Amino acid sequence: MRDFTQRVVGSGYAVVLALAALLLGTSLAWPLEFGVLDVQQSVLLRYAPPPVRKDVVIVGIDEATLQQFAEPFALWHGHIGTFLRGMALAKASVVGLDVVLPSRSFDSVLPGSDAKLLGGLVAARPLVPVVLGTSADDTGQPLPIYAPFVTLAGAGGTGSLLLAPDADHVVRRFNENLGAAGQPIPSLAGQMLRKLNPRAVPQPGLINYAMGGFPRYIPLQQVNQWVDAGDVAPLAQAFAGKPVLLGSVLPFEDRQIQPVNLAGWEPDNGHNVPGVLVHAQALRSLLNGGLAVQVGESWVVVLALLCSLLWFLQLRTHTAIAVALVFTLISLGATSLLLHHGWYLPVAVPLLVGLLALAGRWLLTALLEMGE
């Protein structure tokens, strides 16, 4: 009987190892992995957000902006020029435009509009670097911006607005290697970082959505009112020495899915948030200790193998439940602490392997006792 039991136990452990190999080698556990990571980021954001030394200020284009600026957005050259003059007055550290400027002149439609935007770029150039956001067509080719705007922005004055969503369409990672053959395409957040530190080399990584807590935004029309009134004090208080991103916070414009809802002014919108928040959080992460670094896959494999050894614990029902709860809490707590300090250890597969091992051994023990 003992030999039979040992053979059954050994065969059961082989099944646990096979399940571990299946989960590690395929995408079956990805939904669970993403779900665990999102919950961890959400908990850290609410209860233990890592502080930021260098925060990012968001200037938002909201519905009130559309009501105040009557022209179509393609003709907002004057308003964007005023905003840029305000950033020069405030002495912001760097400015990024999460808006796509047109590829041609619209002076024939609104005479003098080009000159107003060019004037803003001229005013900003000696005082604050500006990065213009660039979009791409369906094939991934960058869409052009009217050449004089690019010229005045200077070298490194454009950055791609492309993002790298995961398989479930949620943007969790920063990655500039988005070319057709994996070649790097400088991003808006990456170019802003390079303007602040020319020696910086942004590496791919996990955006730390818990960092800094919930951001707010200052409406564009408020900024331009300060500029038009020559009121430098509030401009300096809001923007002096800080990176600034201009982008849409409209409810149906340029939306991206985040793992957590950083749009504190929209508590009921789910995770579909303005895209400018993704760029801002990526820049926040880059400026404050870097992106969260994912540990090597070998560590996950080793951890899964260690968790599979729980198969050899022969426990009664109440003890098995207690061990499972403690094991789950320790696994999630330890990896959340690592994430708080900038390290991402995917824990879903090791956790699942350990729980399956515990449950499987308990079930086998119960069946063997019934057989006896």
SULMO-V13733 format. One record per helix or strand of 2 or more residues. SS is the DSSP state (@ for helix, = for strand). FROM is the first residue (numbers start at 1). TO is the last residue. If there is no record, write none. Layout:
ss:from:to
SS:FROM:TO
SS:FROM:TO
This chain:
ss:from:to
@:2:25
@:30:47
=:56:61
@:63:68
@:73:75
@:77:90
=:94:100
@:113:125
=:129:134
@:147:153
=:158:160
=:173:174
@:188:196
=:205:206
=:217:219
@:220:228
@:232:239
=:243:248
=:255:257
=:272:274
@:275:287
=:292:294
@:297:312
@:317:340
=:343:344
@:348:371
